[in-house]
C-alpha cells in the first residue's frame, strides 16, 4: 500500500485566497482601525485642524492687500488655493504612518491573521480620506468666518470638496509607495515635501499667473496643482465646469493606474 508523502516546512505552501467581498470587508475593518487610532491619539489631527486656520489667516492678511487690494477681494482667490494646498499636503501622512506601522511590526502581525493581505494597505488609504474631509470642511468654514461667500452655491462647494478629496486620495498612492520602499518615516516625509513644495508654491494657488516671469508662467500653467486650483475656483466662485476639472480627474486616474499596482506589488514583497 502506497501513501502520499506529507510535505512539511518549506516544502508546503499555504495560500491565502480571499474573495473580493472578503477583501472589501477586511479593508473597511482596517479603515475602522485607522479611525480608532485617531480617536485614541487626537493629536494626529493637529495638521488638518490647525493648518487650514493658520494658513488661511496668514496668507490672506499678508498677500490680500498687495494682490487684490483688500482682504475680502482676495478670499475667492486664496480659499481654493489654501484648500488644495492643505489637503494635498495632508496626503503625505499616509506614507509616513504606513512606514511607521511597518517599522513597528504591525503589518507582520497582520500576516498571521486570516485576512486579505492587501487589506491593511487599502484600509490605511481609506481611513485617511477622513483627514482630507476634515481639512476641506475647516478651510471653507474658516473662509466663511472671514467673509467668503462662494457664488457657486453650496452644491458646487460640495462638488469642489469631493474633487479635492478624490485627487488627494489618488496622490496618496504616490506617498504610500514611498512609505513601502523607504527606510524610515522621516525619509518619506523629506522626499514627499521636496516634491510637494515646488508643486504647491509654484502654482496659481496664491498669486495670479500673469504676475510671474515668463519662464515661470510656463511651468505654472502645466503644473497639475494649478489645474486643480482653477477647477475648484470655477466651481465655488462661479458654478462653472471647465477643462481643468477634466484634466484634474484624468491626472488623478493616471496616478492611480500607475502607482496603485506598483505600490501593491512592493507592499506584497515587503510583507
Secondary structure by P-SEA (a helix, b strand, c coil): cccccccccccbbbbbcccaaaaaaaaaaaaaaaaaaaaaccccaaaaaaaaaaaaaaaaaaccccccccccccccccaaaaaaaaaaaaaaaaaaaaaaaaaaaaaaaaaacccccaaaaaaaaaaaaaaaaaaaaaaaaaaaaacccccccaaaaaaaaaaaaaaaaaaaaaaaaaaaccccaaaaaaaaaaacaaaaaacccccccccccaaaaaaaaacaaaaaaaaaaaaaacccccaaaaaaaaaaaaaaaccaaaaaaaaaaac
